[in-house]
Amino acid sequence: MAEKRIEIVKQYYEDSYKEKGLNAQRLYPNEELLRFFGREFFSKIDRNKRGHIKVLELGCGSCSNLWMVSKEGFDSYGLDLSEEAVNLGQEMLSYWGMQRKFRSWQHGKSSL
């Protein structure tokens, strides 16, 4: 039953990203996420020393959060059910001049 629900959700996002492309989500990071990073990292850890801090976003979508995390020097990773989202995420990162690898996750078929 859980596998069927996962497939339904995955198909919804595949269709949404195929139809709307990068317009399926926002292009800029979530405001609360920016506040958290600002409070916990930006003012406390020099940008050049952030590379050892790993950030994993589950359900990264088109990487509207991760491009900023990457640009700020963190070792960032994204995982999403939708293959289309991962492809758009790579496009988003390229647009912002970032190079990271992201992958889609298939229930029971992939490992990190």
C-alpha positions in Angstrom: 0.0 0.0 0.0 2.8 2.4 0.9 4.5 1.7 -2.4 1.4 2.5 -4.4 1.1 5.9 -2.5 4.8 6.6 -3.2 4.2 6.0 -6.9 1.1 8.3 -6.9 3.1 11.1 -5.3 6.0 10.5 -7.6 3.8 10.6 -10.7 2.2 13.8 -9.5 5.6 15.6 -9.3 6.8 14.1 -12.5 3.8 15.5 -14.3 4.0 18.8 -12.5 7.7 19.3 -13.3 7.3 18.2 -16.9 4.4 20.6 -17.5 5.7 23.7 -15.6 9.4 23.2 -15.6 11.2 25.5 -13.2 7.9 27.4 -12.6 6.6 24.3 -10.7 8.4 25.7 -7.6 9.9 29.0 -6.5 13.3 30.0 -7.8 14.6 31.4 -4.5 15.2 29.7 -1.2 12.6 29.4 1.5 12.7 32.5 3.8 12.8 30.4 7.1 15.7 28.3 5.8 17.6 31.5 5.0 17.0 32.8 8.5 18.1 29.5 10.1 21.3 29.4 8.0 21.9 33.1 8.8 21.5 32.6 12.5 23.4 29.3 12.8 26.1 29.5 10.1 26.6 32.8 8.2 27.6 34.9 11.1 29.4 32.1 13.0 31.4 30.2 10.4 33.6 31.8 7.7 32.4 31.0 4.2 35.7 29.4 3.3 35.4 26.9 6.2 31.9 25.6 5.5 32.9 22.9 3.0 33.1 20.3 5.7 29.5 20.8 6.7 27.2 18.4 4.8 23.6 19.4 4.0 21.1 16.9 2.7 17.7 18.1 1.5 15.2 15.3 1.2 12.6 16.3 -1.4 14.9 18.9 -3.0 12.6 19.4 -6.0 14.2 21.8 -8.4 16.9 22.8 -5.9 15.6 26.3 -5.1 17.1 25.9 -1.6 20.2 24.0 -2.5 21.7 26.4 -5.0 22.0 28.9 -2.1 23.4 26.3 0.3 25.9 25.3 -2.4 26.8 28.9 -3.2 27.4 29.6 0.4 30.1 27.0 0.5 28.4 24.0 2.1 28.8 20.4 0.9 25.3 20.0 -0.3 23.3 17.0 -1.5 19.7 16.6 -2.7 17.4 13.6 -3.0 14.0 13.6 -4.7 11.4 11.0 -5.9 11.0 12.8 -9.2 13.6 12.2 -11.9 12.3 15.3 -13.7 12.9 17.4 -10.5 16.5 16.2 -10.3 17.0 17.2 -14.0 15.5 20.6 -13.3 17.7 20.9 -10.2 20.8 20.4 -12.2 19.6 23.1 -14.6 18.9 25.4 -11.7 22.3 24.8 -10.2 24.0 25.4 -13.6 22.0 28.7 -13.9 23.5 29.9 -10.6 27.0 28.6 -11.4 27.0 25.6 -9.0 28.0 22.1 -9.7 26.5 19.4 -7.5 25.2 15.9 -8.1 21.7 15.0 -7.2 19.7 11.8 -7.6 16.2 10.6 -7.8 15.2 8.0 -5.3 13.1 5.0 -6.2 11.5 3.1 -3.4 13.4 -0.2 -2.9 15.8 0.4 -5.8 18.3 3.0 -4.8 20.7 3.5 -2.0 22.5 6.7 -0.9 
